[in-house]
Amino acid sequence: MGWPPSVNEPMLMFARAARLFAQAMPQDCQLCGISCAGTICESCKTDLPIRSESGCKCCGQIGDEQSLAGETCGDCLTNLPHFDTTKTAFVYAFPLDKLIQSFKFNANLSLVGMFADQFVASLKSGSHGIGALPDIIIPMPLAKRRLAARGFNQSALLARDIGKQLGVKVESRGLVRVRDTPPQAGLDREARLANMKDAFDCGQDLAGLRIAIVDDVMTTGATMSDAARALKKQGVSHVEAWVIARASK
């Protein structure tokens, strides 16, 4: 799969070990601290904001009559993203946001398995079942500076676990970040779109393939849209955004 060994391989091994340990030994719940089997106790699992509404059929946003009805939302009608549809497991809200931040910024890799499991479960529990699987799963790449500082790409770890469960190939080099953009936090939708313009490239021939891009959180979809643009430039026929959580308006 071409993982850069100096950065990803130790983290992949650590995440795998953390999953096995969580399955074999009692843990302290990541939210309330009581002893439990797994990373989150059964009581706290009921507090997680699992996605139950369909949302916009393109970006997954929930917030207006169109998106609630499973149609295309107003934002996508005005500025259609380059990806075709979004699939997600959670709403980005408390206490799920706390867990994702712990995963990304504190290297809490014991959460990888729980996130991947819930995402796969959400695919299988959709109104039409799991549907057609993509030909390839590609993790959202990080800028080199951010990857070096963090030591791992959270999307790569999620993609690896999801791909293994679904039996779909994960290609870590299918998408390259060619521009180190400023952080998106604090920017409005228009500024995020401008910030991410031409930030990604793809040097592979992917003509006719169906691709899923895995990321942890989608806010406006600007990052995902530019990544999908780079893939479709290489002939990809269909791009799905697979995100653990979707932020609300």
TABEL-V405797 format. One record per residue. OMEGA is omega in degrees with one decimal (NA if undefined). Layout:
omega->OMEGA
omega->OMEGA
This chain:
omega->173.7
omega->176.6
omega->173.9
omega->-170.4
omega->-176.5
omega->-176.3
omega->-168.8
omega->-171.8
omega->177.0
omega->179.7
omega->175.8
omega->178.8
omega->179.9
omega->179.6
omega->178.6
omega->178.7
omega->179.2
omega->178.1
omega->-179.4
omega->179.5
omega->-179.7
omega->179.0
omega->-172.8
omega->-171.9
omega->174.3
omega->-178.8
omega->167.1
omega->179.0
omega->-176.9
omega->-178.0
omega->-176.0
omega->174.9
omega->179.4
omega->179.0
omega->-177.8
omega->175.2
omega->-176.9
omega->-175.4
omega->-179.5
omega->179.0
omega->-176.6
omega->179.8
omega->-179.1
omega->177.6
omega->180.0
omega->178.8
omega->-178.7
omega->-177.4
omega->179.2
omega->-177.5
omega->-179.2
omega->-179.2
omega->-175.3
omega->-178.7
omega->178.6
omega->-176.9
omega->178.0
omega->-173.1
omega->178.8
omega->-178.0
omega->173.5
omega->179.5
omega->175.3
omega->-174.5
omega->-179.9
omega->-176.5
omega->177.8
omega->179.8
omega->179.2
omega->176.7
omega->179.3
omega->-176.5
omega->-177.9
omega->179.6
omega->-179.2
omega->176.2
omega->-179.7
omega->-175.8
omega->-173.0
omega->178.5
omega->177.8
omega->174.7
omega->-171.0
omega->-179.0
omega->-179.0
omega->174.9
omega->-174.1
omega->-177.5
omega->-173.1
omega->162.8
omega->-179.6
omega->-177.5
omega->178.9
omega->-0.7
omega->-179.5
omega->179.7
omega->178.2
omega->-179.3
omega->-179.7
omega->178.1
omega->177.1
omega->177.9
omega->-174.3
omega->-168.2
omega->177.8
omega->178.7
omega->178.2
omega->-171.9
omega->176.7
omega->-178.7
omega->-177.0
omega->-177.6
omega->-179.5
omega->178.6
omega->-178.1
omega->179.9
omega->-178.3
omega->178.1
omega->179.3
omega->177.4
omega->179.7
omega->175.7
omega->-175.3
omega->-176.9
omega->178.7
omega->-175.0
omega->179.9
omega->-178.0
omega->-173.5
omega->177.1
omega->-179.2
omega->178.9
omega->177.5
omega->175.3
omega->-177.0
omega->170.7
omega->179.3
omega->175.4
omega->175.2
omega->-178.5
omega->173.6
omega->171.4
omega->-175.3
omega->-178.6
omega->-179.4
omega->177.5
omega->179.7
omega->-178.9
omega->-176.8
omega->179.3
omega->178.5
omega->174.9
omega->-176.6
omega->-179.3
omega->178.1
omega->178.5
omega->178.3
omega->-178.9
omega->-179.2
omega->-178.6
omega->179.4
omega->179.8
omega->179.1
omega->-179.7
omega->-175.9
omega->-177.1
omega->-179.9
omega->-179.6
omega->174.6
omega->-179.4
omega->-174.3
omega->-178.3
omega->-178.7
omega->-177.1
omega->-177.3
omega->175.2
omega->-173.7
omega->-179.9
omega->179.9
omega->-174.5
omega->173.6
omega->178.3
omega->-179.4
omega->-176.2
omega->177.9
omega->-179.9
omega->175.0
omega->-173.8
omega->-177.4
omega->179.8
omega->177.8
omega->178.6
omega->179.3
omega->-178.3
omega->-174.9
omega->-175.8
omega->178.0
omega->179.8
omega->-175.8
omega->176.2
omega->177.5
omega->-178.2
omega->-177.6
omega->174.7
omega->-177.7
omega->-174.5
omega->174.3
omega->-176.4
omega->172.1
omega->-174.1
omega->169.2
omega->175.2
omega->-178.7
omega->174.3
omega->-177.6
omega->-176.0
omega->170.2
omega->177.9
omega->176.0
omega->-176.8
omega->-177.4
omega->179.4
omega->-179.2
omega->-178.3
omega->-179.9
omega->175.4
omega->178.4
omega->177.2
omega->-179.4
omega->179.6
omega->-178.8
omega->175.0
omega->178.7
omega->172.1
omega->177.5
omega->-174.2
omega->-173.4
omega->179.5
omega->174.8
omega->173.8
omega->177.3
omega->-177.0
omega->179.7
omega->-178.7
omega->177.6
omega->177.6
omega->177.7
omega->176.2
omega->NA
